[in-house]
Amino acid sequence: MKKDILSMLPEEIEAELENLGEPKYRAQQLFTWLHRGVRDFEEMSNLSKSLRQKLQENYRLYRPRVLKKQVSQIDGTIKYLWELADGNAVETVVMQYKHGNTVCVSSQVGCRQGCAFCASTIGGLVRSLEPSEILDEVLFSQLDSELPISNIVLMGIGEPLDNFDNVMRFLELVNHPKGMNIGMRHISLSTCGLIERFDDLAERDLQLTLSVSLHAPDDETRSRIMPANRGRGVEKLMEACRRYYERTGRRISFEYAMIDGVNDTEFHAKLLAKEARSLAAHVNLIPLNHVEERQFKPSTSGHMKAFIKILEDAGVNVTVRRRLGSDVDASCGQLRRKMQAKGTQETEVSAVK
Ligand code: SAH
């Protein structure tokens, strides 16, 4: 089996090249080609022919293929469905904000966390993505869209902390000064709350933003809609958040999808306000995206207003996520689902009106 050279750091590539009897400085040239999106060793024109040959024999490279690309007519949001080397597909979304272009990447093919409102989890987990595959989502979204990417959110398909080592390596690669050089402060990692990994993450002392998909501040509601809460619990989650905050000095962000009649009552708002305040956490409210296979509905605007008022009155820093790409199935997991349902493989570029 040929090795995945794109998942390697420059120092590891150096070691590989030394084994091949090549000078170490070639590693930098190779790393630069790879991180510019070159996926054919033959195109690496400053490497000798014999080295290109050796690379070809020992390492695999793959250029992800666009299976589907949808461009929002409303706000320019672009949604990609990429085909991976083994035929699996993942989604990536590019959003244009005032503060810069943001790419939302998937970390796994499918998901095993089972959140009741989410489309990504319906078929379960197929496999985790390699660091190189996550990197290519960012790189090829930038190259194809011609929008320079300055921010990354790990909020696509999959649970990043369920693919911990590969996600950490992806972060090192995308943050590398000789690579895409995207600053950690411009990266958010979203988790459904796999608290057993929070301390490992804190230890790395990255300056990224940890987003916790809270969605309910009490065990009864949270365990109902998020199986990951069962056996862990909100209290332990809050303790893990506190330790993370104390160790890294980075405020946590709570994601909260407003679901009609499920988590949007006064009771929920008051408890959420208490928990967010004690952690100085930011609350990001998301109007629920309707998923065809799910029975849940978004909260009414009246309920949302009342909910926001309770949080604001308690001094909580709260924002409502703008709905970008609502015409392109931009709520993650939906495009891949549709593609599976249709079973089509052709490349399709569409603009939805
Ligand atoms: N597994 C990670 C990251 C992926 S999902 C996590 O759970 O955080 C990114 C965010 O979208 C999460 O907060 C998730 O709960 C939320 N989400 C999933 N389905 C949604 C839907 N139908 N409407 C609104 N938000 C949704």
Residues whose N, C-alpha, C, O or C-beta is under 5 A from the ligand:
A	BS01	SAH	F117 C118 A119 L154 M155 G156 G158 E159 P160 S190 T191 C192 S213 E255 A257 I286 P287 L288 N289 V291
